C-alpha cells in the first residue's frame, strides 16, 4: 500500500489530507508530466453534501494507476512509498493531479 497525502480539499473523500475511499485510481495513460494526470476517484464536495461517512480516513491505500509512463507504475499499480494528490479548489477531476508522477 502507498502512503497518500491529498490536498484536494474540495473532494468528498478527503478528511484531514487523507482519503476515505479505501482505494483510488490515477488517470493519465499518455501523461508525461504531473499535470497530465488526474485522480479519477475525485468527487466534488458540494454545498449540502457531507463528507464520506462510509470509510475512515487512511494514510495508506491501494492506488491503481493508468499513467504507464510513470516510473512508479508497475502493472497499473502505484509502487511509490508516498504520493501526493494535488488540486486545491478543484471542481472536477481534471483539475487534480498526481504530484508524485515521474516520467520513466
C-alpha positions in Angstrom: 0.0 0.0 0.0 1.0 3.5 -0.7 1.0 6.4 1.8 -1.2 9.1 0.2 -1.4 12.7 1.2 -4.2 14.6 -0.6 -4.5 18.4 -0.8 -7.8 18.3 -2.8 -9.8 19.9 -0.1 -12.9 20.0 -2.3 -13.2 16.2 -2.6 -15.8 14.5 -0.6 -13.4 11.6 0.2 -10.8 14.0 1.7 -10.5 14.1 5.5 -7.6 16.0 7.0 -5.5 15.3 3.9 -6.2 11.6 3.9 -8.6 9.6 1.7 -11.7 7.9 2.9 -12.3 5.9 -0.3 -10.2 2.8 0.5 -8.5 2.8 -2.9 -8.2 5.3 -5.7 -7.3 5.4 -9.4 -5.0 7.8 -11.1 -5.7 8.5 -14.8 -3.2 9.7 -17.4 -2.4 6.9 -19.9 -0.5 9.3 -22.1 0.9 11.5 -19.3 4.5 12.7 -19.4 4.1 15.3 -16.6 2.1 15.5 -13.4 -0.4 18.0 -14.9 -1.4 15.3 -17.5 -2.6 13.0 -14.7 -5.7 13.3 -12.5 -7.4 11.5 -9.6 -10.2 9.6 -11.3 -11.7 8.9 -7.8 -12.4 12.6 -7.2 -16.0 13.5 -6.3 -16.7 17.2 -5.6 -17.9 18.1 -2.1 -20.8 20.4 -2.9 -22.9 22.6 -0.5 -25.2 20.4 1.5 -23.2 17.2 1.0 -21.4 15.9 3.9 -18.1 14.0 3.9 -17.9 10.4 3.0 -19.3 8.6 6.0 -18.7 5.0 4.7 -15.0 4.8 5.2 -12.5 6.2 7.7 -9.5 8.3 6.5 -6.5 6.2 5.9 -2.9 7.4 5.1 -2.1 4.2 3.3 -4.2 2.7 0.5 -4.2 0.9 -2.8 -3.6 3.2 -5.8 -4.5 1.9 -9.3 -2.7 3.9 -12.0 -3.1 4.3 -15.7 -0.1 6.6 -16.0 2.0 3.9 -17.7 4.9 6.3 -18.4 5.5 6.9 -14.6 8.5 5.2 -13.0 6.3 4.1 -10.1 3.7 2.3 -12.3 4.1 -1.5 -12.1 1.3 -3.5 -13.7 -1.1 -0.5 -13.4 -0.5 -0.1 -9.7 1.5 2.6 -7.9 4.6 1.4 -6.2 5.7 4.7 -4.7 6.1 4.7 -1.0 4.4 8.0 -0.7 2.4 10.0 -3.2 0.6 13.4 -3.2 -2.6 14.2 -5.0 -2.8 17.9 -5.7 -5.6 20.2 -6.8 -6.8 22.5 -4.0 -10.1 24.1 -5.0 -10.8 21.6 -7.8 -14.3 21.3 -9.1 -13.7 18.4 -11.5 -11.2 15.5 -11.6 -9.2 17.2 -14.5 -8.2 19.9 -12.0 -6.4 17.3 -9.8 -3.1 15.6 -10.4 -0.6 13.1 -9.1 2.2 15.4 -7.9 4.5 12.4 -7.5 4.4 11.4 -11.2 7.9 11.0 -12.6 8.4 10.1 -16.2 10.3 6.8 -16.6 
